[in-house]
Amino acid sequence: MWHIAKRELSDNLNSLRFALATVLLLGLMLTNAVVHLREHPERVQQYRERVSGHQNHIAAHASNGLYDLAQEGPGYLYKKPSNLRFCAEGSETFMSDRAQAGYHRWSTDTLKSFWILAYPSATPNRDNVRPEVTKVDWGFIIGYVLSLVALLFTFDSISGERERGTLRLTLSNAIPRHTVLIGKFLGAFISVSIPFILGVLVNLLVISTSSDVHLDAEAWGRLGIIFFIAVLYTCLFLALGMLVSARVQRSAVSLVVLLLVWVVFVVFMPSTLASIAGRSTSSGPTYDFSERSWKLHEELSSDYYANYDEGPEGSTKRIEIDGAYVTKDAEQQEQLHEERLNRRIAEVHRARAITRLSPVTIVQNLIESFAGTGFERHLQFLENVKTYAREFRTFIVDTDNADPESLHIFGVRTGMSQEPVSPEAVPKFEDTLNLSKDFNTAATELLLLTLFVLVLLSGAYLAFVRVEV
Amino acid sequence: MLTLIRRELLDNLMTFRFAAAVFITMLLVVANTVVLIRNYEQRLESYNTAVKTHQQKVRGTKTYSAGDVVVDRAPNPLSIFNVGLDKRLGNQVAIHHGFVPTLWDAETHGSDTTFLNIFFAIDIVFVFEVVLSLMALLFAYDAIAGEHESGTLRLLLTHPVRRSHILLSKYMSAMVCLLIPLLMSLSLAIILLTGTGSIFLKTADFLRIGGIVFSSVAYMSVFYLIGLLISAVVRRTGTALMVSMFVWGFLVLVYPNVILAALEPLHDSEPRAKSVFSQIQQMWEEFDTEHKAFLINDPVPGESTSFGIGWVGYNFKRFREDSRTLRYYYKAGAHFDEIDERSQPKVPYAQNYYRFLVPLTISTAERTWLVRNQGLKDIFVQPAKIDRTLLKLSPVGIYDAATQAWAGTDLLSIQDFFDAARQYRQTVIDYFYDKEVFESRQWFSADKGAADWRTLPQFSFQRSDIKINAKRALPDLFLLLITNVVLFIIIFLIFIKNEV
């Protein structure tokens, strides 16, 4: 078996395709590293500035008293950039890097709207007139280029030998067929791995030697997992190549079949399926949302004005009515935003469930979840934001309760504690990444990918065992 | 020569790859067309609703200054072929006297599916970009190398045929074979298009589709010739195939994505944006000084813009600034439902104020527009142009640019809409001047008769003429054709000198 693997390997190493694949993968990985080194420090810098801006914002309002803090809210909350963004940044550009915790909605002479959690709806890409291209990240290199290379290495592994007659020769020796197959598989696997590993090494070397980007132990662990996923994915295409190569008589035909399968499954299936899934579940247009939001507010305010005369100016009753109006309005609007967000998330979940038919989507999802980017990460960020919002509100309530002079009526300045708030005591938003959570969501996809590989490998085995030489 | 063509044609037509080419192209084109049509219909519906909503909203406003005139950009039916920028850029823009609208101020109405953008959207031209080029290479890699290996080339050349004829016949027969899947899938797509009730294609649209088809043929031919060149140089089918596949991977998959990422730092526009924006702010500050001077010098004491009028309604002053897109939006006015009887004598002061304020706003807006226009061009359009040019080093980029121009989804065509929107703004302002709206009572108050929006000129936008589309597509088409000719000459020279 090792003998066969070695023979395959030496055959491949001298071939043109090996040289071309090495150049291609090295070039891509190098570009990726250089681009990352250029962009990442800026991103981290921007994030730091924004976080300190957020803290200043809180401090400024805290010094104005509890009402101001409670009314304005914590302001923009920003997503922490992942230091493994070079692995997968494809979908990151389409997702907002912030959530809005508090913005001006309305005010009257005496009242101001309270803050709510809102999620930016505009696509960040809207005023970009430059041509749109796929980002060259590991997801792209592995998903598209490596899979193509894997097919180019295996399309003639069996049919080619059969054409030349060397297969008959090999099988005339006393070697079981599965040994031949495994040997061939190993040979192809190693010869595809060499350019890829070279590329990865160069990429990581460039990135880790730079002083701007710091990769810690956890990041290296994640990189290890991503590498393992890439290997599994390569195996899938190697197995596919062997399967077709064993079934088809001529290597030219085998390549045509493989390329078509590749084009359909890798290039077209993800986007076509996603658009089918997306269209069938599309949520309503934007103005529906603003209309609903406006209507809710309008109903509430007409109720409020209808009961306006019940509480005379300056009385506790007046404060109670005002406070109820403001807090109810904030609650309603936040719920509306929450509903819309959930609907959007459900859409993506549905679309992703369908696109899992394509191995490239699985692999890109997996890489994203381990690199701490992409949709799953965005959900985690939103979760963090919600937790923080609760924390912030609890803080306001607790501080207010600690003051015996306060009326404990939220929403109105006179109803709340007038004591100064120390800016240090206010909770700060800290966005975190959590690996164990990532692994849970990724486990199913990992299993699915393994299943694909196993099915194709056994298919290749069965095809090869039955093949007539 | 005819015999040669017939021989090649029969050879090609009976192959597995031909059947596969037809099958795959049709499958992909049909599947994607169905999805794209549905998507177009949704966008059209959302456009119609938006137009209706915006009109109702304006008609419902009782004062002129509080009215929000919004124009909407209709989706382009040819975006099914090449979506270009049609879906990405904003499709509604506010028309207002204090602000000259551009593409960067447009907002989006329509489906609210923010996250779904993470899935790459495709169009028919993208299918062709990938599949046709692959097919062309698969047809070409063994055209010369294969015959060379099997020895039939030597046999053929013993006959009194000229080498150029052999080459031409190979080229022509392969192109015919490649045209079949292209035309079949396109006609299926057109049948699907015309089968829906929502899309009406005019004659000009069919001509535009014809332009797209022609560009597709030229694109396909470039890749066939690249394959033929490889086949003539390498002379072994195995190697030719490998080289072709890597060339394909590089040109279609790698180059367009790598080049833009690698050359990003060329465009650092921040200082330019800052200087332009401060210039714009300066102009508005001048406006503010003049405004204040007027309020101080007018007969009513104080700087109040209500002139002591007792009213029910609201006063507004909206302004939004964004230094990234150089936006400075200024809109001030009032909407009084009722005016106190005792304040009636003071109303002329307000009228006088607006007679002064609105023309000043207009002229300031127009002055800032001149600066902003140039700034926007330098900051946004110029880098996009450089990117486009870089992409054109690969045939994929040229093809994409040409088809976008034909379909009218390129930047220039989208800007046409915003030109029309600006023109419409001018029309509205002229109309207001004619009717003396700015100094009228209805500008700010609805207490004696509401604003009359019925005679306001309607906005209409016709997509650019087919001639303009053709003019925009021609340079790229020409580039494709030149590439074809150059490649053919090189192949010819190599083939003539080849030893058999």
Interface residues (C-beta under 8 A of the other chain):
Chain A: S15 L16 R17 L20 A21 L24 G27 L28 T31 V34 V35 R38 E39 G90 S91 F94 M95 S96 S121 A122 T123 N125 R126 D127 N128 V129 R130 P131 E132 V133 T134 K135 V136 F140 Y144 V145 L148 L152 D156 A252 V253 L255 V256 V257 L259 L260 V263 V264 V267 F268 P270 S271 T272 A274 S275 I276 G278 R279 S282 S283 G284 P285 T286 Y287 D288 F289 R340 R344 I345 E347 V348 A351 T355 G374 F375
Chain B: F16 R17 A20 I24 L27 L28 A31 N32 V35 L36 R38 N39 Q42 S46 T49 A50 T53 L85 R88 L89 G90 L103 W104 A106 E107 T108 H109 G110 S111 D112 T113 T114 F115 L116 N117 I118 F119 F120 A121 I122 V127 V130 V131 L134 L138 D142 T237 G238 T239 L241 M242 V243 M245 F246 G249 F250 L253 V254 P256 N257 V258 L260 A261 A262 E264 P265 T325 F380 V381 P383 A384 D387 R388 L391 D400 L411
